[in-house]
Amino acid sequence: MSTPLSGPSADPALASGDLGELAWIEVIQKMDQVYSDLLQHEVALEEKNRALEESHQFIESVLASISDLLIVCDRNGTIQEVNSSLEHFTGKASAQLLHTPVFELFGDSDETAKARELLISHGQAGAHDCELQLRAGNGALVPVSFNWTPRLSRTGKLVGMVVTGRPVGELRRAYEALRQAHDDLKRTQSQLLHAEKMVSLGRLVAGVAHELNNPISFVLGNVLSLRRYTTRLDKYLDAVHGTAAAADPGLAALRAELGIDAIKRDLQPLIDGMIEGAERTRDIVDALKRFSAVDKAARDSVDLADVIRRSVRWVVQSAPTRFQVSHDLPPGLSCQGSSGQLQQVVMNLIQNACDATATTPQPSLHIAGMVSDRWLTIIFRDNGPGIASEHMAHLFEPFFTTKPVGQGTGLGLSISYGIVERHGGQLTAHNHPDGGAVFTLTLPVRTR
């Protein structure tokens, strides 16, 4: 009788079943791991795709918001990307522009040759502020200022160019607006400085005018009394000479020796001159008082042509005989204001022209008037040497004068400027291209 078998090999079928089950379990575990990895990769891929889409949308929004013309091309000049500004400028959609040579956008063969030269010679370094003619959508050639910037790979190899441009007309308008703003700022600063000086001067002038008013009134009153006394003395001397000359022949000789008759003849003109000087001084003080305070007097209708003619007559009478004044004054030169103050302005301008042309062989002044719907303009042009450039900015400043010491106070133009400003007008000065100084007085036309 044989011995029975024992151990793992005792049942081969059972052993084979256990091994198959373990293999399947291992395969299923591997499949679960692979599936989990696939899910993780898919989530990561979706996140990267979303980030890529957001980045693409951001780039598109940036390109759309750029007002300058933008072209992205490869190293051969083939357009790869454009923005909406270029589409609007050329009148073509991006689909018509992409994959076409960038050189086709330029005006003619010369401009195309320039663009090729820029791409070839400045490919690695780029170029800035290159003006080229670009063909607009309406067919017109528009000058555009371009900047060419190279696109390089990671290894530093040239792969293309980024071209940006702006129409030169826009740049010029921007520069003009900037220049105008700068001029306005300088003018405002100058006006503020002038206003501060005028305020300080007003305080000073108010005190000076007040102090001068009393002695001038005293002098004028005494001279008027002296003129009355002179008439009485004349009558008395004539009476004494008429009755005593026959009885005393030496009295007539003494009268002739002392020049009593000459004194009598000169006495009245001398007194009249003193009165005129005192009155003119009083008028100057009154003008200073008006200059230092706002004029609240009622405004009347002023015939400026009559004011000018009267001022010319008064100034010319005391000026050298060779100073000639001509005028061309149309009808309707009427404004609202103070006739006396405006006459002071006109006389000051005429007198300044007379002084400025003193060394001219044939000194002259021409006054021309013009009337528009709202403004009347009076132009005073002399044939003198003109105004020095370094003096132009200080012309209306208080106490500024180019005359020698003792011959000018530097207040005439400042007072005139203030009077004109209070009348709602403007007083300006410049040099004429043909020589001589030109003062322009502008006032609002009288309202009916």
C-alpha positions as CSV (number, residue, x, y, z in Angstrom):
1,M,0.0,0.0,0.0
2,S,1.4,3.4,-1.1
3,T,1.9,6.5,1.1
4,P,-0.5,9.6,0.4
5,L,1.0,12.9,-0.9
6,S,1.0,16.0,1.5
7,G,2.0,19.9,1.2
8,P,1.1,22.8,-1.2
9,S,1.5,20.7,-4.2
10,A,-1.0,18.3,-2.9
11,D,-3.9,20.3,-4.7
12,P,-2.6,22.0,-7.9
13,A,-6.0,23.4,-8.9
14,L,-6.4,25.2,-5.6
15,A,-3.0,26.8,-5.8
16,S,-3.6,28.1,-9.4
17,G,-6.9,29.8,-8.3
18,D,-5.2,31.7,-5.5
19,L,-2.5,33.1,-7.8
20,G,-5.1,34.4,-10.4
21,E,-7.1,36.2,-7.8
22,L,-4.1,38.1,-6.5
23,A,-3.1,39.1,-10.0
24,W,-6.5,40.5,-10.7
25,I,-6.5,42.5,-7.5
26,E,-3.1,44.0,-8.4
27,V,-4.3,44.9,-11.9
28,I,-7.4,46.6,-10.5
29,Q,-5.2,48.6,-8.0
30,K,-3.0,49.7,-10.8
31,M,-6.0,50.8,-12.9
32,D,-7.4,52.8,-9.9
33,Q,-4.0,54.6,-9.5
34,V,-3.8,55.3,-13.2
35,Y,-7.4,56.7,-13.3
36,S,-6.7,58.9,-10.2
37,D,-3.6,60.2,-11.9
38,L,-5.6,60.9,-15.1
39,L,-8.2,62.8,-13.0
40,Q,-5.5,64.9,-11.4
41,H,-3.8,65.7,-14.7
42,E,-7.2,66.7,-16.2
43,V,-7.9,69.1,-13.3
44,A,-4.4,70.6,-13.7
45,L,-4.9,70.9,-17.4
46,E,-8.2,72.6,-17.1
47,E,-6.7,75.1,-14.6
48,K,-3.9,75.8,-17.0
49,N,-6.3,76.2,-19.9
50,R,-8.4,78.6,-17.9
51,A,-5.3,80.6,-16.9
52,L,-4.3,80.6,-20.6
53,E,-7.7,81.8,-21.7
54,E,-7.6,84.6,-19.0
55,S,-4.2,85.6,-20.2
56,H,-5.3,85.7,-23.8
57,Q,-8.3,87.8,-22.9
58,F,-6.1,90.2,-20.9
59,I,-3.7,90.6,-23.9
60,E,-6.6,91.1,-26.3
61,S,-8.1,93.8,-24.0
62,V,-4.7,95.5,-23.7
63,L,-4.2,95.5,-27.5
64,A,-7.8,96.8,-28.0
65,S,-7.2,99.7,-25.5
66,I,-4.0,100.9,-27.1
67,S,-4.7,104.0,-29.1
68,D,-1.4,103.8,-31.0
69,L,-1.2,101.7,-34.1
70,L,0.3,98.3,-33.3
71,I,1.7,95.7,-35.7
72,V,3.5,92.4,-34.7
73,C,5.3,90.8,-37.6
74,D,7.9,88.0,-38.0
75,R,11.5,88.5,-39.1
76,N,10.4,88.6,-42.8
77,G,7.9,91.4,-42.2
78,T,4.8,89.2,-42.3
79,I,2.0,90.5,-40.1
80,Q,1.1,88.2,-37.2
81,E,-1.0,90.4,-35.0
82,V,-2.7,93.9,-35.2
83,N,-4.8,95.9,-32.9
84,S,-8.2,97.6,-33.4
85,S,-6.5,101.1,-33.9
86,L,-4.7,99.8,-37.0
87,E,-7.9,98.2,-38.3
88,H,-9.8,101.5,-37.8
89,F,-6.9,103.5,-39.4
90,T,-6.6,101.3,-42.5
91,G,-10.3,100.5,-42.8
92,K,-9.4,96.7,-43.0
93,A,-10.4,93.9,-40.7
94,S,-7.7,91.9,-38.9
95,A,-8.4,88.9,-41.2
96,Q,-7.4,91.0,-44.2
97,L,-4.2,92.2,-42.6
98,L,-2.9,89.0,-41.0
99,H,-0.3,87.0,-43.0
100,T,0.3,89.9,-45.4
101,P,3.6,91.8,-45.7
102,V,3.7,94.9,-43.4
103,F,5.3,96.8,-46.3
104,E,2.0,96.8,-48.2
105,L,0.6,99.3,-45.6
106,F,2.9,102.1,-46.7
107,G,2.1,104.8,-49.2
108,D,4.4,104.2,-52.2
109,S,7.6,102.5,-53.3
110,D,9.8,105.1,-51.6
111,E,8.1,104.6,-48.2
112,T,8.2,100.9,-48.7
113,A,11.9,101.0,-49.4
114,K,12.4,103.0,-46.2
115,A,10.4,100.5,-44.2
116,R,12.5,97.6,-45.5
117,E,15.7,99.5,-44.8
118,L,14.5,100.0,-41.2
119,L,13.7,96.4,-40.7
120,I,17.0,95.2,-42.2
121,S,19.4,97.8,-40.7
122,H,17.7,98.2,-37.3
123,G,16.4,94.6,-36.8
124,Q,18.5,93.9,-33.7
125,A,18.7,97.4,-32.2
126,G,15.3,98.8,-33.1
127,A,14.5,102.4,-34.2
128,H,12.6,105.3,-32.7
129,D,10.7,108.3,-34.1
130,C,10.9,107.2,-37.7
131,E,8.4,109.2,-39.8
132,L,6.8,107.3,-42.7
133,Q,3.7,107.8,-44.9
134,L,1.0,105.3,-44.1
135,R,-2.0,104.7,-46.4
136,A,-5.2,105.5,-44.5
137,G,-8.6,103.9,-45.1
138,N,-9.7,106.8,-47.3
139,G,-6.7,106.5,-49.5
140,A,-4.9,109.5,-48.1
141,L,-1.2,109.4,-47.1
142,V,-0.8,110.2,-43.4
143,P,2.6,110.9,-41.8
144,V,3.1,108.5,-38.9
145,S,5.9,108.4,-36.3
146,F,7.0,104.8,-35.9
147,N,9.0,102.9,-33.2
148,W,10.5,99.5,-34.2
149,T,11.3,97.1,-31.4
150,P,12.9,93.7,-32.0
151,R,11.4,90.4,-30.6
152,L,14.1,88.0,-29.6
153,S,14.0,84.3,-28.8
154,R,15.4,82.7,-25.6
155,T,18.7,82.3,-27.3
156,G,18.7,86.0,-28.5
157,K,17.8,85.2,-32.0
158,L,15.7,87.7,-33.9
159,V,12.2,86.3,-34.4
160,G,10.2,89.4,-35.4
161,M,9.4,93.0,-34.7
162,V,6.8,95.0,-32.8
163,V,5.9,98.2,-34.6
164,T,4.0,101.0,-32.9
165,G,3.0,104.3,-34.5
166,R,1.1,107.5,-33.9
167,P,-0.1,110.0,-36.6
168,V,2.1,113.0,-36.5
169,G,-0.9,115.3,-36.6
170,E,-2.0,114.0,-33.2
171,L,1.5,114.7,-31.8
172,R,1.5,118.2,-33.2
173,R,-1.9,118.9,-31.7
174,A,-0.8,117.5,-28.3
175,Y,2.4,119.7,-28.4
176,E,0.3,122.7,-29.4
177,A,-2.1,122.1,-26.5
178,L,0.9,121.7,-24.1
179,R,2.5,124.9,-25.4
180,Q,-0.8,126.8,-25.1
181,A,-1.3,125.5,-21.5
182,H,2.3,126.6,-20.7
183,D,1.7,130.1,-22.2
184,D,-1.6,130.4,-20.2
185,L,0.2,129.5,-17.1
186,K,3.0,132.0,-17.6
187,R,0.4,134.7,-18.4
188,T,-1.6,133.9,-15.3
189,Q,1.6,134.0,-13.2
190,S,2.5,137.4,-14.7
191,Q,-1.0,138.7,-14.0
192,L,-0.9,137.5,-10.4
193,L,2.5,139.2,-9.9
194,H,1.2,142.3,-11.5
195,A,-1.8,142.3,-9.3
196,E,0.3,142.0,-6.2
197,K,2.5,144.9,-7.3
198,M,-0.6,147.0,-8.0
199,V,-2.0,146.3,-4.6
200,S,1.3,147.4,-2.9
201,L,1.5,150.5,-5.2
202,G,-2.1,151.4,-4.4
203,R,-1.4,151.6,-0.7
204,L,1.7,153.8,-1.4
205,V,0.0,156.1,-3.9
206,A,-3.0,156.6,-1.6
207,G,-0.8,158.0,1.1
208,V,1.3,160.1,-1.3
209,A,-1.8,161.6,-3.0
210,H,-3.3,162.5,0.4
211,E,-0.2,164.2,1.5
212,L,0.2,166.2,-1.7
213,N,-3.4,167.3,-2.0
214,N,-3.2,169.9,0.8
215,P,0.0,171.8,-0.3
216,I,-1.2,171.8,-3.9
217,S,-4.6,173.2,-2.9
218,F,-2.7,175.8,-0.8
219,V,-0.5,176.9,-3.7
220,L,-3.3,177.0,-6.2
221,G,-5.5,179.1,-3.9
222,N,-2.7,181.6,-3.3
223,V,-1.8,181.9,-7.0
224,L,-5.5,182.6,-7.9
225,S,-5.5,185.3,-5.2
226,L,-2.3,186.7,-6.5
227,R,-3.8,187.0,-10.0
228,R,-6.7,189.1,-8.6
229,Y,-4.2,191.3,-6.7
230,T,-2.2,191.8,-9.9
231,T,-5.2,193.3,-11.6
232,R,-5.7,195.8,-8.8
233,L,-2.0,196.7,-8.7
234,D,-2.0,197.4,-12.4
235,K,-4.8,199.8,-12.0
236,Y,-3.1,201.5,-9.1
237,L,0.2,201.8,-10.9
238,D,-1.4,203.2,-14.0
239,A,-3.3,205.8,-11.9
240,V,-0.2,206.8,-10.0
241,H,1.9,207.2,-13.1
242,G,-0.8,209.1,-14.9
243,T,-1.2,211.8,-12.2
244,A,2.4,212.0,-11.0
245,A,4.4,211.7,-14.2
246,A,3.7,215.3,-15.3
247,A,4.7,216.8,-11.8
248,D,7.8,214.5,-11.4
249,P,9.7,213.8,-14.7
250,G,12.1,211.5,-12.8
251,L,9.2,209.0,-12.1
252,A,8.9,208.1,-15.7
253,A,12.7,207.6,-16.0
254,L,12.6,205.4,-12.9
255,R,9.7,203.4,-14.3
256,A,11.7,202.8,-17.5
257,E,14.9,202.0,-15.6
258,L,13.1,199.4,-13.4
259,G,11.3,197.9,-16.4
260,I,7.9,198.2,-14.7
261,D,6.0,197.9,-18.0
262,A,7.9,194.7,-18.9
263,I,7.2,193.3,-15.5
264,K,3.5,194.1,-15.9
265,R,3.4,192.3,-19.3
266,D,5.2,189.2,-18.0
267,L,3.4,189.0,-14.6
268,Q,0.1,187.8,-16.0
269,P,1.6,185.0,-18.2
270,L,3.8,183.9,-15.3
271,I,0.8,183.7,-13.0
272,D,-1.2,181.8,-15.7
273,G,1.7,179.4,-16.0
274,M,1.8,178.8,-12.3
275,I,-1.9,178.2,-12.2
276,E,-1.7,175.7,-15.1
277,G,1.2,173.9,-13.4
278,A,-0.7,173.7,-10.2
279,E,-3.8,172.4,-11.9
280,R,-1.9,169.8,-13.8
281,T,-0.3,168.7,-10.6
282,R,-3.7,168.5,-9.0
283,D,-4.9,166.4,-11.9
284,I,-2.0,164.0,-11.4
285,V,-2.8,163.7,-7.7
286,D,-6.4,163.0,-8.7
287,A,-5.3,160.4,-11.1
288,L,-3.1,158.8,-8.4
289,K,-6.1,158.7,-6.1
290,R,-8.2,157.1,-8.8
291,F,-5.4,154.6,-9.5
292,S,-5.2,153.6,-5.8
293,A,-9.0,152.9,-5.4
294,V,-11.7,151.4,-7.6
295,D,-13.5,154.2,-9.5
296,K,-17.1,154.1,-8.4
297,A,-18.2,157.2,-10.4
298,A,-21.0,156.9,-12.8
299,R,-20.0,155.9,-16.3
300,D,-21.0,158.2,-19.2
301,S,-20.9,157.8,-23.0
302,V,-17.5,158.9,-24.2
303,D,-16.7,159.9,-27.8
304,L,-13.2,158.5,-28.0
305,A,-12.5,160.2,-31.3
306,D,-13.1,163.6,-29.7
307,V,-10.9,162.6,-26.7
308,I,-8.1,161.6,-29.1
309,R,-8.3,164.9,-31.1
310,R,-8.3,167.0,-28.0
311,S,-5.3,165.0,-26.5
312,V,-3.3,165.4,-29.7
313,R,-3.9,169.1,-29.7
314,W,-2.8,169.6,-26.1
315,V,0.3,167.4,-26.4
316,V,1.4,168.8,-29.8
317,Q,1.2,172.4,-28.5
318,S,3.9,171.7,-25.9
319,A,5.9,169.3,-28.1
320,P,8.7,170.1,-30.5
321,T,7.4,171.6,-33.7
322,R,8.8,168.7,-35.8
323,F,6.7,166.1,-34.0
324,Q,3.9,165.2,-36.4
325,V,0.7,163.3,-35.4
326,S,-1.8,161.9,-37.9
327,H,-4.9,160.0,-37.2
328,D,-7.6,157.9,-39.0
329,L,-10.6,157.7,-36.8
330,P,-13.8,156.2,-38.1
331,P,-17.3,157.2,-36.8
332,G,-18.7,155.2,-33.9
333,L,-15.7,155.3,-31.5
334,S,-18.0,155.4,-28.4
335,C,-17.6,153.6,-25.1
336,Q,-18.8,153.8,-21.6
337,G,-16.5,155.3,-19.0
338,S,-14.8,158.4,-17.7
339,S,-13.8,160.9,-20.3
340,G,-11.2,162.4,-18.1
341,Q,-9.5,159.1,-17.3
342,L,-9.5,157.9,-20.9
343,Q,-8.1,161.3,-22.0
344,Q,-5.3,160.7,-19.4
345,V,-4.5,157.4,-21.0
346,V,-4.5,158.8,-24.5
347,M,-2.3,161.8,-23.6
348,N,0.1,159.5,-21.8
349,L,0.5,157.3,-24.9
350,I,0.9,160.3,-27.2
351,Q,3.5,161.9,-24.8
352,N,5.4,158.6,-24.6
353,A,5.5,158.5,-28.4
354,C,6.8,162.1,-28.5
355,D,9.5,161.3,-26.0
356,A,10.5,158.0,-27.8
357,T,10.9,159.7,-31.2
358,A,12.9,162.6,-29.9
359,T,16.1,161.4,-31.6
360,T,14.3,160.4,-34.8
361,P,15.0,162.7,-37.8
362,Q,11.3,163.1,-38.6
363,P,9.4,162.0,-35.5
364,S,5.8,161.0,-36.1
365,L,2.9,159.1,-34.6
366,H,-0.1,157.6,-36.5
367,I,-3.3,156.8,-34.6
368,A,-5.8,154.4,-36.3
369,G,-9.2,153.3,-35.0
370,M,-11.3,150.2,-35.8
371,V,-14.8,149.2,-34.6
372,S,-16.2,145.7,-34.5
373,D,-19.5,144.4,-33.1
374,R,-18.3,144.3,-29.5
375,W,-14.9,146.1,-29.3
376,L,-13.2,149.3,-30.5
377,T,-9.5,149.3,-31.1
378,I,-7.1,152.2,-31.2
379,I,-3.6,151.6,-32.5
380,F,-0.8,154.1,-31.7
381,R,2.3,153.5,-33.9
382,D,5.4,155.7,-33.8
383,N,8.5,155.6,-35.9
384,G,10.9,155.6,-33.0
385,P,13.5,152.9,-32.1
386,G,11.0,150.5,-30.6
387,I,11.0,148.8,-27.2
388,A,14.0,146.8,-26.2
389,S,13.2,143.1,-25.7
390,E,14.5,143.1,-22.1
391,H,12.1,146.0,-21.2
392,M,9.0,144.5,-22.8
393,A,8.0,142.3,-19.9
394,H,8.4,145.2,-17.4
395,L,6.7,147.9,-19.5
396,F,3.5,148.2,-17.3
397,E,5.2,147.7,-14.0
398,P,5.0,150.6,-11.5
399,F,8.0,152.9,-11.3
400,F,9.7,151.2,-14.3
401,T,11.1,153.8,-16.7
402,T,13.8,154.0,-19.3
403,K,14.1,157.8,-19.1
404,P,16.9,159.5,-17.2
405,V,16.6,160.2,-13.5
406,G,14.3,163.2,-13.0
407,Q,12.6,162.9,-16.4
408,G,10.1,160.1,-15.7
409,T,8.4,158.6,-12.7
410,G,7.5,155.2,-14.3
411,L,3.8,155.6,-13.3
412,G,2.3,156.7,-16.6
413,L,1.8,153.4,-18.2
414,S,1.0,151.7,-14.9
415,I,-1.8,154.1,-14.2
416,S,-3.0,153.9,-17.8
417,Y,-3.0,150.1,-17.6
418,G,-5.1,150.2,-14.5
419,I,-7.6,152.7,-16.0
420,V,-8.1,150.7,-19.1
421,E,-8.5,147.5,-17.1
422,R,-11.2,149.1,-14.9
423,H,-13.0,150.1,-18.1
424,G,-13.1,146.4,-19.1
425,G,-10.5,146.8,-21.8
426,Q,-6.9,145.9,-22.5
427,L,-3.7,147.8,-23.2
428,T,-0.8,145.9,-24.9
429,A,2.5,146.8,-26.6
430,H,4.7,145.3,-29.2
431,N,7.3,146.3,-31.8
432,H,6.2,146.7,-35.5
433,P,8.1,144.5,-38.0
434,D,9.0,147.6,-40.0
435,G,10.2,149.5,-36.9
436,G,8.7,151.6,-34.1
437,A,6.6,150.8,-31.1
438,V,2.9,149.9,-31.3
439,F,0.5,150.4,-28.4
440,T,-3.0,148.9,-28.8
441,L,-5.9,150.1,-26.7
442,T,-9.0,147.9,-26.8
443,L,-12.3,148.9,-25.1
444,P,-15.8,147.5,-25.2
445,V,-18.2,149.3,-27.5
446,R,-20.8,151.4,-25.8
447,T,-24.0,149.4,-25.0
448,R,-27.1,150.9,-26.5
